[in-house]
Amino acid sequence: MITIEGKPYTIHLKQKIFVPHDFRIYSYNKEGFLNSVTSHVKNLCFYQGYITGFPKSTVTLSICSGLRGLLQFENISYGIEPLVSAAGFEHMVYPININSTAVPFLSHNKMYIETKGLSDIQTDIKAKSDHSKSFPLYLEIHVIVEKNLYEYLGSGTTIITQKIAQVFGLVSRMFSSFNVTIVLSSLELWTDENKISTTGEVDAVLHRFLNWKDSYLVLRQLDMAYLLVYRNTSDYLGATFPGKMCERKYAGGVAIFPKEISLEAFSVVIAQLLGLSMGITYDDVSKCHCSSAVCVMNPEAVLISGVKVFSSCSYGAFESFILKTKGECLQNQPHLDPSYRAPICGNSVMETGEECDCGPPTVCKDNKCCNAATCRLQPGAKCSLGQCCSGCQFIKKGTICRQQLDQDCDVPEYCNGSSAFCQPDLFVQDGRPCRSRTAFCYKGKCPSPDNQCRSIFGKDVENGAFPCYEELNSKTDRSGSCGRTKTGYKLCQWKDLRCGKIICKYKSSKPFFQTQATVIYVSVNGHVCITLDYRLHYQKQDPIWVYDGSLCGFKQICLNRECVDVSVLGFDCYLKCNGHGICNSRKNCHCDPGWLPPDCKTQGPGVGGSIDSGLLSVSDKLLVERYSNNIWSNWMLLIILPLVMLLVMIIIPVIKYSGLTIRTHAVESQSDEPTS
């Protein structure tokens, strides 16, 4: 529900995706090289709908980072955008006023229509095929914002991207009645200089732009390209070739953004240019009608606020265009689903569906492992690249593919004999004692403030004594603190003094130079203490903070610039590996050579490792079980055999003694008998 001028309105929205999930923004650096980045714009943010009780209304919104867009009634429109200074979820709703007296030249402005091929356009308002309703159509547009418009709209990538997306959301909504989605496929910003001259007659700019497009946009995913140009005043609002949308040579346009024009009005300019490209002419208002107060192709539409739809004449012209051209350029459905990303053979990145990708054919045409044209392995090849691939074959199982970076806190990884790539990079479980039990492992390293000091200031330095930390980190300024927030420096509690900035004891008699930071010295108890100030933004990671995991007290470590008990790391691997291994970061035993996972209590062949090493095949697991069973059998023999022997040794004398007793009794009985 949205309140407009004190009255609540209920809006109904449905997701409308018109931006690809991997939407990219292109720009040129000062050296003239083209850069591209993935935009923060999320294609799932865009919604379209209507206002309850107003059947001829439309709503076009982006809902991420607040609500931003347009609410259009039949003859008036309202903009909505977040209040930047508001603490909560507050927005500003304002009417879009088009004051023709503020821009009087608009009343006689028009499009420059290139007459080449104009006579070929057949407009038949009685067309009956209704071809556009049979299946969805898509038009992918690459948009270029020239330097003057870039500066006029705010000189910021984020705000300009938001505004251009808003314009094309409105355009796509207008064309939805044709079952056509206008896709903003990518955006290019000319921030430093224009790549072509944008002055002079708009038709001349169009020709220059199309020539540039054919040379520089060959590899872009697009059906059309549009150049958006800012001018204070202009006799024309744009230029394009009518009916030539599906002819690559003419698939482009120039749209003029006059001073004081609203984004809503500019969306009409774009829509009219696209309509002309589809062979749709301007409406004769006496013959062409639509369901809204003003039709899109009405020459005066740019001056009128509110909902706009295409007229009966526009429908007929569009049907004629589809019948004539088959709409070939509109049938290529872009992948707007964020879960999809088509593999690109030849980009040196192995993606889903590819067996290999060594780059373009010109680079790896002689590759013996990979067919560069198909991204399939050559006959007989099992792999093409990777730490465990050599000569197109997998390297032998048990070969180290990633060495230990820290002898105490890291573990090696091995090739498993069935993959070209090394196993995941694991390390010793956090919290295990290291460096002769003077520190604790953290993220695969045994942190040492001494080593951190030497890495910054050189070998003739060591970790500062506590008075150094107390002197500098007790401050809340650039010389020392326990972190930074948006509002300033964070005060170190006494227990956390060793976890703020790294403070080192400087022994050299020569000054230390650092071009990217300010060097800070202080003398404490006859020692020179030194640190640095990089003057970084508070959200950036400062390299001068004491490393997490560094010792700050008895069984205490630094974590997020606080001194905490090491028990927070949850180390629990004391007896699990039976003295023949250590727990890795997944809490599984990494066994010493000659001992078998999972618990390192069974001896056997091999390099040891863990169940995460990928070394144990089904047969290996059976081998472990057999070793375990054999050992159990051996223990049983060792226990039972002596018992049996002991029993034998006890039973035999007993039997002998019993027999002797019987015989003795028999003799005695015989001697007791009377003699005759």
C-alpha positions in Angstrom: 0.0 0.0 0.0 1.3 3.4 -1.0 0.0 6.8 0.2 -0.3 9.5 -2.5 -1.3 13.0 -1.4 -2.7 11.6 1.8 -4.8 8.8 0.3 -3.8 5.1 0.5 -3.6 3.0 -2.7 -3.1 -0.7 -3.0 -0.8 -1.9 -5.8 -0.6 -5.3 -7.3 2.9 -6.3 -8.7 4.3 -9.1 -10.8 7.9 -9.7 -11.5 9.0 -8.5 -14.9 12.6 -9.4 -15.9 14.0 -7.2 -18.7 17.6 -7.1 -17.6 19.9 -10.1 -17.9 21.3 -11.6 -14.7 24.9 -10.9 -15.8 24.1 -7.3 -16.9 27.4 -5.6 -17.6 28.5 -1.9 -17.6 31.3 -0.9 -20.0 33.5 2.2 -19.7 36.9 3.4 -20.9 39.8 4.3 -18.7 42.1 7.3 -19.3 44.3 5.3 -21.6 41.4 4.4 -23.8 41.1 0.8 -22.8 37.6 -0.7 -22.4 36.7 -2.1 -19.0 33.6 -4.0 -18.0 32.1 -4.9 -14.7 29.1 -6.8 -13.5 26.5 -4.3 -12.4 25.0 -4.2 -8.9 21.6 -4.1 -10.6 19.8 -7.3 -9.9 17.3 -8.4 -12.6 15.0 -10.0 -10.0 14.3 -6.5 -8.5 12.0 -5.3 -11.3 8.2 -5.5 -11.0 5.2 -4.2 -13.0 1.5 -4.0 -12.1 -1.5 -1.8 -11.5 -3.3 0.2 -8.8 -6.5 -1.4 -7.4 -9.6 0.4 -8.6 -7.9 2.0 -11.5 -8.0 -0.5 -14.4 -6.1 1.8 -16.8 -3.2 2.4 -14.3 0.3 1.0 -14.5 3.1 0.6 -11.9 6.7 0.1 -12.8 9.0 -0.4 -9.8 12.4 -1.6 -8.7 12.0 -3.0 -5.2 15.7 -3.5 -4.2 17.3 -0.9 -2.0 13.9 0.7 -1.5 11.1 1.4 -4.0 12.0 3.3 -7.1 9.9 3.9 -10.2 6.6 5.3 -11.5 2.9 5.0 -10.7 0.8 6.1 -13.7 -2.8 6.9 -13.6 -4.7 7.7 -16.9 -3.6 11.3 -17.0 -1.1 11.9 -14.2 2.0 10.1 -13.0 3.8 9.9 -9.7 7.4 9.1 -9.0 8.6 7.2 -6.0 12.1 6.9 -4.6 13.7 6.3 -1.2 14.5 9.2 1.1 18.3 9.0 1.4 18.4 10.8 4.7 15.6 8.8 6.3 16.5 6.4 9.1 13.8 3.9 8.3 11.9 2.6 5.2 10.6 6.0 4.1 10.0 7.2 0.6 9.1 10.3 -1.3 6.1 10.2 -3.7 5.8 13.2 -6.0 3.8 14.2 -9.1 5.6 14.2 -12.5 4.8 17.6 -13.9 5.4 18.2 -17.6 5.5 22.0 -18.0 5.5 22.7 -21.7 6.3 26.3 -21.0 9.6 25.2 -19.4 10.6 23.4 -22.6 8.6 25.2 -25.3 10.7 23.7 -28.2 9.2 20.3 -27.4 5.9 21.3 -28.9 7.3 21.4 -32.4 10.0 18.7 -31.9 10.0 15.6 -34.0 12.0 12.6 -35.0 14.4 12.6 -37.9 13.3 9.7 -40.0 15.8 8.5 -42.6 13.9 8.1 -45.8 16.0 5.2 -47.1 13.5 2.3 -47.4 10.6 4.3 -46.2 8.5 3.6 -49.3 8.8 -0.1 -48.5 6.8 0.1 -45.3 3.3 -1.2 -45.7 0.9 -0.1 -42.9 -2.3 -2.1 -42.8 -4.5 -1.4 -39.9 -6.7 -4.3 -40.9 -4.0 -7.0 -40.5 -5.7 -10.1 -39.0 -2.8 -12.4 -38.4 -2.2 -11.3 -34.8 1.3 -12.9 -35.2 2.6 -11.1 -32.2 0.3 -12.9 -29.8 1.5 -16.4 -30.9 4.9 -16.4 -29.1 7.0 -14.0 -27.0 9.4 -11.7 -28.8 12.6 -10.1 -27.4 14.6 -7.1 -28.4 18.1 -6.8 -26.9 19.4 -3.2 -26.8 22.9 -2.1 -25.9 22.6 1.5 -24.6 25.4 4.1 -24.7 25.3 7.2 -22.6 27.5 9.9 -24.0 29.7 12.2 -21.8 27.3 15.2 -21.6 24.4 13.1 -20.6 26.5 11.2 -18.1 27.4 14.5 -16.4 23.9 15.8 -16.6 22.3 12.7 -15.0 24.7 12.8 -12.1 28.2 11.5 -13.1 27.8 8.4 -11.1 27.5 4.8 -12.4 25.0 3.7 -9.8 22.5 6.6 -10.2 22.8 6.6 -14.0 22.2 2.8 -14.2 19.1 3.2 -12.0 17.7 6.0 -14.2 18.4 4.1 -17.5 16.9 0.9 -16.1 13.8 2.9 -15.0 13.4 4.4 -18.5 13.7 0.9 -20.2 11.3 -0.6 -17.6 8.7 1.9 -18.8 9.5 1.2 -22.5 9.3 -2.6 -22.0 5.9 -2.0 -20.3 4.6 -0.1 -23.3 5.7 -2.9 -25.7 4.3 -5.7 -23.6 1.0 -5.3 -25.5 2.9 -6.5 -28.6 4.2 -9.5 -26.5 7.6 -7.9 -26.9 10.1 -7.6 -24.0 12.5 -4.7 -24.5 15.7 -6.1 -22.9 18.4 -3.7 -21.6 21.2 -6.1 -22.4 24.2 -3.9 -21.4 25.1 -0.3 -20.7 28.1 1.7 -21.8 29.2 5.0 -20.3 31.4 7.5 -22.1 32.8 9.2 -18.9 35.9 11.0 -20.2 35.3 11.6 -23.8 32.9 10.8 -26.6 34.0 8.1 -29.1 32.3 10.0 -31.9 31.2 13.6 -32.4 27.7 14.1 -31.0 27.3 17.7 -32.3 25.6 18.8 -35.5 22.5 17.5 -37.2 21.0 14.4 -35.5 21.0 12.4 -38.8 24.7 13.0 -39.2 25.2 11.8 -35.6 23.2 8.6 -36.4 25.4 7.8 -39.4 28.6 8.3 -37.4 27.2 6.2 -34.6 26.2 3.3 -36.9 29.6 3.3 -38.5 31.2 3.2 -35.0 28.8 0.5 -33.9 29.8 -1.8 -36.9 33.4 -1.5 -35.9 33.3 -1.6 -32.1 30.2 -3.5 -31.1 30.6 -6.6 -33.3 31.0 -9.1 -30.4 28.3 -7.6 -28.1 25.1 -9.5 -27.5 22.6 -7.1 -29.0 19.8 -6.7 -31.6 20.1 -2.9 -31.6 22.3 -0.2 -30.2 21.1 3.2 -28.9 23.2 6.3 -28.3 21.6 8.7 -25.7 22.7 12.3 -26.2 22.1 15.4 -24.0 21.4 18.8 -25.5 20.0 22.0 -24.1 17.8 22.5 -27.1 17.3 20.5 -30.3 15.1 20.6 -33.4 14.8 16.8 -33.2 14.3 14.3 -30.4 16.0 11.4 -32.2 16.9 9.6 -35.4 16.5 6.1 -36.8 15.9 4.1 -39.9 12.2 3.2 -40.1 11.3 -0.5 -40.5 15.0 -1.5 -40.5 15.3 -2.9 -37.0 16.2 -6.4 -38.3 18.8 -5.2 -40.7 22.1 -5.2 -38.7 23.6 -2.3 -40.7 20.7 0.0 -39.7 19.8 -1.5 -36.3 20.5 1.5 -34.2 19.2 4.9 -33.1 20.1 8.2 -31.5 17.8 9.6 -28.8 18.1 13.2 -27.7 17.7 14.0 -24.0 16.7 17.7 -23.8 17.2 19.7 -20.7 14.3 19.5 -18.1 12.7 16.5 -19.7 11.4 13.8 -17.3 12.4 10.2 -17.4 8.8 9.4 -18.2 8.8 11.6 -21.2 12.2 10.3 -22.3 10.8 6.8 -22.2 8.2 7.9 -24.7 11.0 9.2 -27.0 12.7 5.8 -26.9 9.4 4.0 -27.4 8.6 6.2 -30.5 12.0 5.6 -32.0 11.7 1.8 -31.5 8.2 2.0 -33.0 9.6 3.8 -36.0 12.3 1.1 -36.3 9.5 -1.5 -36.4 7.7 0.3 -39.3 5.1 1.9 -37.0 4.3 5.5 -38.1 3.0 8.4 -36.1 -0.7 8.3 -35.4 -3.3 10.3 -37.3 -5.3 11.2 -34.2 -8.5 11.5 -36.2 -8.2 7.8 -37.3 -6.1 6.0 -34.7 -7.4 5.3 -31.2 -6.3 3.5 -28.1 -7.7 2.7 -24.6 -5.7 5.4 -22.8 -6.0 9.1 -22.9 -3.0 9.4 -25.2 -1.4 6.8 -27.5 2.3 6.1 -27.7 2.8 7.2 -31.3 0.8 10.4 -30.8 3.2 13.2 -31.8 2.2 15.1 -28.6 2.7 12.0 -26.3 6.0 13.2 -25.0 4.2 16.3 -23.5 1.5 14.3 -21.7 1.9 12.5 -18.4 0.1 9.3 -17.5 -0.5 5.8 -19.0 0.3 5.3 -22.7 -0.6 2.4 -25.0 -0.3 1.7 -28.7 -3.2 2.5 -31.0 -5.1 0.3 -33.5 -2.9 1.9 -36.2 0.3 0.8 -34.4 -1.0 -2.7 -34.0 -1.7 -2.9 -37.8 1.8 -1.6 -38.6 3.5 -3.9 -36.2 1.7 -6.9 -37.7 2.8 -5.8 -41.2 6.3 -5.6 -40.0 6.3 -9.1 -38.5 4.7 -10.5 -41.7 7.3 -8.8 -43.9 10.4 -9.5 -41.8 9.3 -12.6 -39.9 10.6 -10.8 -36.9 13.8 -12.7 -37.1 15.8 -10.2 -34.9 13.1 -10.5 -32.2 13.1 -14.3 -31.9 16.4 -14.8 -30.1 15.4 -15.3 -26.5 18.0 -14.0 -24.1 18.8 -16.0 -20.9 17.3 -13.8 -18.2 17.2 -16.6 -15.6 20.0 -16.0 -13.1 20.5 -19.8 -12.7 21.7 -20.0 -16.4 25.0 -19.0 -17.8 25.8 -20.3 -21.3 29.3 -21.7 -21.7 31.6 -19.8 -24.0 34.0 -22.0 -25.9 37.3 -20.2 -26.4 37.3 -17.9 -23.3 40.0 -20.0 -21.5 37.5 -20.9 -18.7 36.2 -24.4 -18.5 32.5 -24.2 -17.9 29.6 -26.6 -17.6 29.2 -28.7 -20.7 32.9 -28.3 -21.7 35.6 -30.9 -21.3 38.4 -28.3 -21.8 38.9 -24.7 -22.9 42.4 -23.7 -23.8 41.4 -20.4 -25.4 40.7 -19.2 -28.9 41.9 -21.4 -31.8 44.5 -18.8 -32.8 46.2 -19.3 -29.4 45.9 -23.0 -28.9 45.5 -24.5 -32.4 48.4 -26.9 -31.7 47.2 -28.0 -28.3 47.6 -31.8 -28.1 45.0 -32.3 -25.3 42.1 -30.0 -26.2 40.2 -29.3 -29.5 40.0 -25.5 -29.4 37.1 -25.4 -31.8 34.8 -27.8 -29.9 36.2 -27.6 -26.3 36.3 -31.4 -26.3 39.4 -33.5 -25.3 41.5 -34.9 -28.1 41.2 -38.7 -28.6 43.1 -40.5 -25.9 43.4 -37.5 -23.7 42.0 -37.6 -20.1 42.7 -33.9 -19.3 44.2 -30.7 -20.7 45.3 -28.7 -17.8 45.4 -28.7 -14.0 47.9 -29.3 -11.2 47.3 -33.1 -11.6 47.5 -33.2 -15.4 50.6 -33.9 -17.4 50.9 -35.0 -21.0 47.1 -35.1 -21.3 47.0 -37.8 -18.6 46.2 -37.8 -14.8 49.2 -37.7 -12.5 49.8 -40.7 -10.3 47.7 -40.9 -7.2 49.5 -39.7 -4.0 51.7 -37.1 -5.8 51.7 -33.8 -3.8 50.0 -31.1 -5.8 49.9 -28.4 -3.1 52.7 -28.0 -0.6 52.3 -27.0 3.0 52.5 -23.2 3.3 53.0 -23.5 7.1 54.7 -26.6 8.6 52.7 -26.4 11.8 49.3 -25.3 10.6 48.8 -26.4 7.0 48.5 -29.9 5.4 49.6 -31.0 1.9 47.1 -32.0 -0.8 47.6 -34.9 -3.3 46.5 -35.9 -6.7 43.9 -38.6 -6.5 44.7 -40.3 -9.9 41.3 -39.6 -11.4 41.1 -35.8 -11.6 43.2 -33.1 -13.3 42.8 -30.8 -10.3 44.1 -30.8 -6.8 41.8 -31.5 -3.9 40.3 -28.6 -1.9 42.8 -26.6 0.0 42.5 -27.6 3.7 44.5 -26.7 6.7 45.0 -27.8 10.3 42.0 -27.3 12.6 41.9 -23.8 14.2 43.2 -23.7 17.8 45.8 -26.4 17.6 49.0 -25.4 19.4 51.9 -24.5 17.1 55.4 -23.1 17.2 56.5 -25.3 20.1 53.1 -24.6 21.8 53.7 -20.8 22.0 50.9 -20.0 19.6 47.8 -21.4 18.0 46.9 -22.3 14.4 44.5 -20.0 12.7 43.3 -20.3 9.0 46.3 -22.4 8.0 48.9 -20.2 9.6 50.7 -19.9 12.9 50.4 -16.1 13.4 53.4 -14.3 14.8 53.5 -10.6 15.6 57.3 -10.7 15.3 56.9 -12.0 11.7 54.2 -9.5 11.0 56.5 -6.7 12.1 59.3 -8.0 9.9 57.1 -8.3 6.9 56.2 -4.6 7.2 59.4 -2.9 8.5 62.2 -5.4 7.6 64.3 -7.9 9.5 65.8 -5.5 12.1 62.5 -5.2 14.0 60.4 -7.3 16.4 57.0 -7.1 18.1 56.7 -4.2 20.5 56.5 -4.6 24.2 53.2 -4.0 26.0 54.1 -0.4 26.9 54.3 0.4 23.2 50.8 -1.0 22.6 49.6 0.8 25.7 51.0 4.1 24.5 49.6 4.0 21.0 46.5 1.8 20.9 45.1 3.5 24.0 44.4 6.5 21.7 41.4 6.8 19.3 43.1 8.5 16.4 45.2 7.6 13.3 48.2 6.6 15.5 46.3 3.8 17.3 42.9 2.3 18.0 41.0 -1.0 17.8 39.2 -0.3 14.6 37.2 2.2 12.7 33.5 2.8 12.2 31.5 5.3 10.1 31.6 7.7 13.0 35.3 7.5 14.0 38.0 5.4 15.7 37.1 2.6 18.2 38.6 2.7 21.7 40.7 -0.3 22.7 39.7 -1.9 26.0 42.7 -2.6 28.2 42.5 -6.3 27.5 42.4 -5.6 23.7 45.4 -3.3 23.4 47.5 -6.0 21.7 44.8 -6.6 19.1 44.5 -3.1 17.5 47.3 -1.8 15.3 50.5 -3.8 15.1 53.1 -1.8 17.2 56.7 -2.9 16.5 60.0 -2.3 18.2 62.3 -0.5 15.7 66.0 -1.1 16.2 67.5 0.6 13.1 69.2 4.0 13.2 67.9 4.8 9.7 64.4 6.3 9.2 61.8 4.0 7.7 60.2 5.2 4.4 56.7 4.2 3.2 55.2 6.1 0.3 51.7 4.9 0.7 51.4 5.5 4.5 52.3 7.9 7.2 55.1 6.5 9.5 54.4 7.0 13.3 57.2 6.8 15.9 57.0 7.1 19.6 59.7 6.5 22.3 58.7 4.4 25.2 61.1 3.3 28.0 64.1 4.0 25.8 62.7 2.0 22.8 61.4 3.3 19.5 58.0 2.0 18.8 56.7 2.3 15.2 53.5 1.8 13.3 51.8 3.1 10.1 48.7 5.0 9.1 47.3 4.1 5.6 44.4 6.5 5.7 42.1 4.0 4.2 38.3 4.1 4.1 36.8 2.7 7.3 35.2 -0.2 5.4 38.5 -1.3 3.8 40.8 -3.9 5.5 43.8 -2.1 6.9 47.0 -4.2 6.6 48.3 -2.7 9.8 45.8 -4.4 12.1 47.3 -7.3 14.2 46.6 -10.6 12.5 43.6 -12.6 13.7 44.9 -15.6 15.7 47.9 -13.7 17.1 48.6 -14.4 20.8 47.5 -11.6 23.1 47.6 -13.4 26.5 47.7 -16.8 28.2 45.6 -19.0 26.0 44.2 -15.9 24.4 44.2 -14.7 20.8 43.2 -11.7 18.8 39.9 -12.0 16.9 38.2 -9.1 15.2 40.5 -6.7 17.2 39.4 -8.2 20.5 41.5 -10.4 22.9 39.4 -13.6 23.4 39.9 -17.0 24.9 41.3 -19.5 22.4 38.5 -21.9 23.3 36.2 -19.9 21.0 37.9 -21.7 18.1 36.4 -25.0 19.3 39.5 -27.1 19.0 38.6 -30.7 20.0 41.1 -32.9 18.3 43.2 -34.3 21.2 42.9 -38.1 20.9 40.9 -38.5 17.7 43.9 -39.3 15.5 45.6 -41.8 17.8 48.9 -40.0 17.9 49.5 -40.5 14.2 47.9 -37.5 12.6 46.2 -34.1 13.1 42.7 -32.9 12.5 42.1 -30.7 9.4 39.8 -27.8 9.0 36.9 -30.2 8.3 37.7 -32.0 11.7 38.8 -35.1 9.9 42.1 -36.8 10.7 45.0 -36.1 8.3 47.2 -39.1 8.9 51.0 -39.3 8.8 52.6 -41.4 6.0 52.1 -45.1 6.7 48.9 -44.6 8.6 45.4 -44.9 7.1 42.4 -42.6 7.5 39.9 -42.1 8.9 41.4 -42.4 12.4 45.1 -43.1 11.8 45.2 -46.2 14.0 45.7 -48.6 11.2 49.1 -49.0 9.5 49.2 -49.4 5.8 50.9 -48.3 2.6 50.7 -44.8 1.2 51.1 -41.2 2.0 48.5 -41.0 4.7 46.2 -38.0 4.2 42.5 -37.8 5.1 39.2 -38.9 3.8 39.1 -35.5 2.2 42.3 -36.2 0.2 40.4 -38.4 -2.3 43.0 -41.1 -2.1 40.8 -43.9 -0.9 39.1 -45.8 -3.6 36.6 -48.6 -2.9 39.4 -51.2 -2.9 41.5 -48.9 -0.6 38.6 -48.8 1.9 38.3 -52.6 1.8 42.1 -52.7 2.4 41.6 -50.5 5.5 38.9 -52.8 6.7 41.1 -55.9 6.0 44.0 -54.3 7.9 41.6 -53.5 10.8 40.3 -57.0 10.8 43.8 -58.5 10.6 44.9 -56.4 13.6 41.8 -57.4 15.5 42.5 -61.0 14.7 46.1 -60.6 15.8 45.1 -59.0 19.1 42.6 -61.9 19.6 45.3 -64.4 19.0 47.7 -62.6 21.3 45.1 -62.6 24.1 43.5 -66.0 23.6 46.6 -68.1 22.9 48.3 -67.3 26.3 45.0 -68.0 28.1 44.7 -71.4 26.4 48.3 -72.2 27.2 47.8 -71.2 30.8 44.7 -73.3 31.1 46.5 -76.3 29.6 49.3 -75.8 32.1 46.8 -75.8 34.9 44.6 -78.6 33.7 47.4 -81.1 33.0 48.8 -81.1 36.5 45.3 -81.3 37.9 44.5 -84.3 35.7 47.8 -86.0 36.7 47.1 -85.3 40.4 43.6 -86.7 40.1 44.9 -89.9 38.5 47.5 -90.3 41.1 45.0 -89.9 43.9 42.7 -92.5 42.3 45.5 -95.0 42.1 46.6 -94.3 45.6 43.1 -94.9 46.9 43.0 -98.1 44.9 46.3 -99.4 46.4 45.1 -98.5 49.9 41.9 -100.4 49.3 43.7 -103.5 48.2 46.0 -103.5 51.2 43.1 -103.2 53.6 41.5 -106.4 52.3 41.9 -109.5 54.7 44.2 -112.2 53.8 43.1 -115.8 53.6 
